[in-house]
Amino acid sequence: MNGIFPLRTVCFKGFGMEKNIRIRAAGFCLNENNELLLVNHVKNGKSYWLLPGGGVDFGETVQDALKREFQEEVSIKLKKIYNQVLMHDTIYPGKTRHILNVYFRVESFKKENIRVNSEAVLKDAEYVNMEKFRKIIFYPDLKNVILNQWKRGFKENLGYVFAKFK
C-alpha cells in the first residue's frame, strides 16, 4: 500500500478493561518569514506549546481532521495538505493514555488572521522563529527532529520517530 495505512482509533479489550489509542493529526505550517505556527496550552497550571491539531473523529479522514482542527483552534483555513512528515506514539506513564501522532506539512491561505478558539486549555497561538522555538517548552520532546526538518522545509517523510514521554 505504498507505506500508507488506514488510521483509526483502535480499541483493545481484555482483562476487564477497555483501552483506546487516540489518533492525533497535526500540521507544520510556515508563514512567509519561515516561522512555525504553534498553539499555547495551559493545563494543570503548566504552560507548553504544541503544533495545531487534534483528535481524528470516527469516520473522519486524517486530512479532514487536520482541516477541522486548524479551523477550530486557530480559525485558519488550510489551502493545501502536503506530505506526511513524521509520526510517533505518546504513551503516558502507567500506560494511562496512548496517542498516535501524525504530522503533515500544510499551507494556509496568506494573510489569514489567527484567532484562538476559547477552549479551556488553549490560550494563545503565534508564529515563532527557530530561536524562540529552541527556548519554549514544546511537546512532544521532538525539538531537534523538528529543527532539522524545519531547515529542510518539512519536505521529507521521516516515517516513525521515537519520542520519549516527558
C-alpha positions as CSV (number, residue, x, y, z in Angstrom):
1,M,0.0,0.0,0.0
2,N,2.9,2.4,-0.6
3,G,3.6,2.9,3.1
4,I,0.1,4.3,3.7
5,F,-2.2,2.5,6.1
6,P,-5.7,3.3,7.4
7,L,-5.6,5.1,10.7
8,R,-8.4,4.9,13.2
9,T,-8.9,4.7,16.9
10,V,-8.1,1.2,17.9
11,C,-9.9,-0.4,20.8
12,F,-8.3,-3.2,22.8
13,K,-10.5,-5.2,25.2
14,G,-9.2,-7.6,27.8
15,F,-8.7,-8.2,31.5
16,G,-11.9,-6.3,32.2
17,M,-10.5,-3.0,30.7
18,E,-11.1,-1.2,27.5
19,K,-8.1,0.8,26.2
20,N,-8.2,3.2,23.2
21,I,-5.4,4.5,21.0
22,R,-6.2,8.1,20.1
23,I,-5.2,9.3,16.7
24,R,-4.0,13.0,16.6
25,A,-3.4,14.9,13.3
26,A,-1.2,18.0,13.4
27,G,0.4,20.3,10.9
28,F,3.7,22.1,10.3
29,C,2.5,25.5,9.0
30,L,5.1,28.1,8.0
31,N,4.5,31.7,7.2
32,E,6.3,33.8,4.6
33,N,9.0,34.6,7.2
34,N,9.7,30.8,7.7
35,E,8.1,31.0,11.2
36,L,6.2,28.0,12.5
37,L,2.7,28.2,13.8
38,L,2.3,26.9,17.4
39,V,-0.5,26.9,19.9
40,N,-0.1,27.5,23.6
41,H,-1.9,25.2,26.1
42,V,-2.2,25.7,29.8
43,K,-3.2,22.6,31.7
44,N,-2.9,21.8,35.4
45,G,-1.0,25.1,35.9
46,K,1.6,24.1,33.2
47,S,2.1,26.1,30.1
48,Y,3.5,24.5,27.0
49,W,3.4,24.7,23.1
50,L,2.1,22.2,20.5
51,L,1.6,22.1,16.8
52,P,-2.0,22.9,15.9
53,G,-4.1,19.8,15.5
54,G,-6.2,17.3,17.4
55,G,-8.1,14.1,17.5
56,V,-9.5,12.3,14.5
57,D,-13.2,11.5,14.9
58,F,-14.6,8.1,13.9
59,G,-15.4,8.1,10.2
60,E,-13.2,11.2,9.5
61,T,-10.1,11.1,7.4
62,V,-6.8,12.3,9.0
63,Q,-6.7,15.1,6.5
64,D,-10.3,16.2,7.2
65,A,-9.5,16.1,10.9
66,L,-6.5,18.3,10.3
67,K,-8.5,20.9,8.4
68,R,-11.2,20.9,11.1
69,E,-8.7,21.3,13.9
70,F,-6.9,24.2,12.3
71,Q,-10.3,26.0,11.9
72,E,-11.4,25.1,15.4
73,E,-8.1,26.0,17.2
74,V,-6.8,29.0,15.3
75,S,-9.5,29.9,12.8
76,I,-7.3,29.2,9.8
77,K,-8.5,27.5,6.6
78,L,-5.8,25.2,5.1
79,K,-5.1,25.8,1.4
80,K,-3.2,22.6,1.0
81,I,-2.0,19.5,2.9
82,Y,1.2,18.2,1.5
83,N,3.3,15.2,2.6
84,Q,3.3,13.4,5.9
85,V,6.4,14.4,7.7
86,L,6.5,12.0,10.7
87,M,4.6,10.0,13.2
88,H,5.2,8.8,16.7
89,D,3.5,7.4,19.8
90,T,2.9,9.3,23.0
91,I,2.4,6.8,25.8
92,Y,1.7,8.3,29.3
93,P,3.4,6.8,32.4
94,G,1.5,3.9,33.7
95,K,0.0,3.5,30.2
96,T,-3.0,5.6,31.1
97,R,-3.2,7.2,27.7
98,H,-1.9,6.3,24.2
99,I,-1.8,8.8,21.3
100,L,-0.6,8.1,17.8
101,N,0.5,11.5,16.4
102,V,0.6,12.0,12.6
103,Y,2.2,15.2,11.3
104,F,1.8,16.8,7.8
105,R,3.3,19.8,6.1
106,V,0.4,22.2,5.4
107,E,-0.1,25.6,3.8
108,S,-2.7,28.2,4.9
109,F,-4.1,31.0,2.8
110,K,-1.9,34.1,3.0
111,K,-3.0,36.9,5.3
112,E,-5.1,34.7,7.5
113,N,-5.6,36.2,10.9
114,I,-5.0,33.8,13.8
115,R,-8.0,33.8,16.2
116,V,-7.6,31.4,19.1
117,N,-10.7,29.4,20.0
118,S,-11.8,29.8,23.6
119,E,-11.1,26.2,24.6
120,A,-10.4,25.8,28.3
121,V,-6.7,24.8,27.8
122,L,-6.0,26.7,24.6
123,K,-4.6,30.1,25.5
124,D,-2.6,31.6,22.6
125,A,-1.2,30.9,19.1
126,E,1.6,32.5,17.2
127,Y,4.2,32.1,14.5
128,V,7.6,31.6,16.1
129,N,11.1,31.6,14.6
130,M,13.7,28.9,15.3
131,E,15.4,30.9,18.0
132,K,12.3,31.3,20.1
133,F,11.3,27.6,19.3
134,R,14.6,26.5,20.9
135,K,13.6,28.3,24.2
136,I,10.0,27.4,24.7
137,I,8.5,24.3,26.4
138,F,7.3,22.2,23.5
139,Y,5.6,18.8,23.5
140,P,6.3,16.2,22.4
141,D,10.0,16.3,23.0
142,L,11.0,16.3,19.3
143,K,12.7,19.7,19.1
144,N,15.9,18.5,17.4
145,V,13.9,16.4,14.9
146,I,11.6,19.4,14.2
147,L,14.5,21.9,13.9
148,N,16.3,19.6,11.4
149,Q,13.1,19.2,9.3
150,W,12.4,22.9,9.6
151,K,15.7,23.7,7.9
152,R,14.6,21.4,5.0
153,G,11.1,23.0,4.8
154,F,9.4,19.9,6.3
155,K,9.5,18.2,2.8
156,E,10.9,14.8,3.9
157,N,8.9,11.9,5.3
158,L,10.8,10.6,8.3
159,G,8.3,7.8,8.9
160,Y,8.1,6.7,12.5
161,V,10.2,8.6,15.1
162,F,10.7,7.5,18.7
163,A,9.6,10.2,21.2
164,K,10.2,9.8,24.9
165,F,7.4,11.0,27.2
166,K,8.5,13.9,29.5
